[in-house]
Amino acid sequence: MHSKGRINGLSDDGLGILETNGRPIYVPFAYPGDVVSVKKTRKRFGRILAVDFELLEPSPLRINPKCPHFGRCGGCIWQAMKYEHQLKLKAELFERITGTSAPIKGSPKIWKFRNVSNFIVTASGTGLKEYGNPLGVVNLSECPVFSNETPGYLRAFRNFLAETGLRPWNLKRKIGDVHYLQVREGKFTGEVMVNLIAHLEPFGDVIETFRDYFSSADSIYWSLKRDKRDDPRGEPKLVGGEPFIRERIADVLYLIHPNSFFQTNSYALKLLLKAVERFVEGERVLDLYSGVGTFGVYLAKKGFTVEGVEINPFAVEMANKNAKLNDANALFKVGKAEETPIRRYDTVIVDPPRKGLKETGKLLVTSKIQTIVYVSCNPKAFKLDYENYLRETYRVTEAVLIDMFPHTAHVEAVIKLERK
Ligand SMILES: C[S@@+](CC[C@H](N)C(=O)[O-])C[C@H]1O[C@@H](n2cnc3c(N)ncnc32)[C@H](O)[C@@H]1O
């Protein structure tokens, strides 16, 4: 099937839309203004997705992508779009989805900004997943959004694999020894953590060999993965160096551990923290869904009195460690956001997982809280939370978008809500 035409719109997830006589075709890696000829399609999640297309006429939004893997790798579907247009389109998509218009702040760096990369290890290569193909892997030579050192990390890892004879993971049959190589960099401290996620315990000479190949890393982990799920999570065991690496954002030091989430763009994180701080009213702050205390510790250092609630006990332990490390007046507790008594706070910050607030929305409505600062990486979930719960008693008074994810269609929103 061949369909030709001009891309004249974008889907909410950033794919070019080609209107045909029948149903629209969604074209990843194509932008408004491109004229394309779609060569091959397949159905995915109820949509017709282009899997191969020829670019007949480039859109004025285009530039040459920096990465040789652009067009296959699922990491960066907007890398061939000029950055100023990425920002403009993100703000437009946000407004279209939520009905809220907000200015957008670009990432201070659009290359080498990611502080973590999870390279999947398979017989067809070590790298990142192919766009739209859960069984396809791009055998990476470099990754310009992660680090200049990527080729070095990958070379060391491939030599390690060849020397030890460990088997890469087979995505189809779900067997193999090594599943992921995770590398994290503290961009402002220069510290590096390497974490091998494998289906066998570290043993004998193999540990020594792994340590030798990554002797320049500050922290070396081997994580035993007992399940067959395709994610970079296991039970980490320190096999070399320090248990944590550190990242410094705006004078706050954060500890990073293999099992803890940390915001992935170290440069734009400073903008995110400042945006949250600007929207906070009063002195007493509740940081709900506090994770490792990223917002809470920063605000406590700025003089606010902070309490945090988070469901994951390990994240809470990390958050309290971060508070102590920074001499910050913040206390984090294990708990469910939807069951947290909300009293005596001037502002509640919420940064829920992708599914949004749900029940916590109800709780906020019945509280007497004056100001809510809603941090969201999923505009659809924010819209639902606002329409289903918050709108009853709160109105949006200000919002700002921070581009934590250059070259993708994702954006982080910080929204201030005040009681009517
Ligand atoms: C988007 S992350 C927020 C991370 C944090 N603000 C940060 O920047 O490090 C969402 C967090 O919510 C936590 N979480 C998920 N469900 C929760 C619940 N019902 N109650 C409290 N925390 C929850 C997750 O463990 C995760 O740490």
The ligand as an SDF file (V2000), in Angstrom:
LIG
                    3D

 27 29  0  0  0  0  0  0  0  0999 V2000
    6.9340   10.8460   39.2180 C   0  0  0  0  0  0  0  0  0  0  0  0
    7.6410   10.0860   40.6210 S   0  0  0  0  0  0  0  0  0  0  0  0
    7.9980   11.4480   41.6200 C   0  0  0  0  0  0  0  0  0  0  0  0
    9.4160   11.5300   41.9730 C   0  0  0  0  0  0  0  0  0  0  0  0
    9.9050   12.6960   42.7920 C   0  0  0  0  0  0  0  0  0  0  0  0
    9.1120   13.8800   42.7870 N   0  0  0  0  0  0  0  0  0  0  0  0
   11.2970   12.9750   42.2760 C   0  0  0  0  0  0  0  0  0  0  0  0
   11.4700   13.8930   41.4740 O   0  0  0  0  0  0  0  0  0  0  0  0
   12.2130   12.2180   42.6480 O   0  0  0  0  0  0  0  0  0  0  0  0
    6.2430    9.4140   41.4190 C   0  0  0  0  0  0  0  0  0  0  0  0
    6.5070    8.7840   42.7640 C   0  0  0  0  0  0  0  0  0  0  0  0
    5.2650    8.4160   43.3530 O   0  0  0  0  0  0  0  0  0  0  0  0
    5.4380    7.2370   44.1110 C   0  0  0  0  0  0  0  0  0  0  0  0
    4.0940    6.6760   44.3180 N   0  0  0  0  0  0  0  0  0  0  0  0
    3.3520    5.9260   43.4720 C   0  0  0  0  0  0  0  0  0  0  0  0
    2.1370    5.6710   44.0000 N   0  0  0  0  0  0  0  0  0  0  0  0
    2.0970    6.2960   45.2030 C   0  0  0  0  0  0  0  0  0  0  0  0
    1.1040    6.4240   46.2090 C   0  0  0  0  0  0  0  0  0  0  0  0
   -0.0880    5.8500   46.0660 N   0  0  0  0  0  0  0  0  0  0  0  0
    1.3870    7.1460   47.3130 N   0  0  0  0  0  0  0  0  0  0  0  0
    2.6100    7.7430   47.4600 C   0  0  0  0  0  0  0  0  0  0  0  0
    3.6020    7.6480   46.5430 N   0  0  0  0  0  0  0  0  0  0  0  0
    3.3420    6.9330   45.4150 C   0  0  0  0  0  0  0  0  0  0  0  0
    6.3960    6.4320   43.2630 C   0  0  0  0  0  0  0  0  0  0  0  0
    7.0520    5.4640   44.0490 O   0  0  0  0  0  0  0  0  0  0  0  0
    7.3350    7.5180   42.7360 C   0  0  0  0  0  0  0  0  0  0  0  0
    8.4350    7.6920   43.5850 O   0  0  0  0  0  0  0  0  0  0  0  0
  1  2  1  0
  2  3  1  0
  2 10  1  0
  3  4  1  0
  4  5  1  0
  5  6  1  0
  5  7  1  0
  7  8  2  0
  7  9  1  0
 10 11  1  0
 11 12  1  0
 11 26  1  0
 12 13  1  0
 13 14  1  0
 13 24  1  0
 14 15  1  0
 14 23  1  0
 15 16  2  0
 16 17  1  0
 17 18  1  0
 17 23  2  0
 18 19  1  0
 18 20  2  0
 20 21  1  0
 21 22  2  0
 22 23  1  0
 24 25  1  0
 24 26  1  0
 26 27  1  0
M  CHG  2   2   1   9  -1
M  END
$$$$
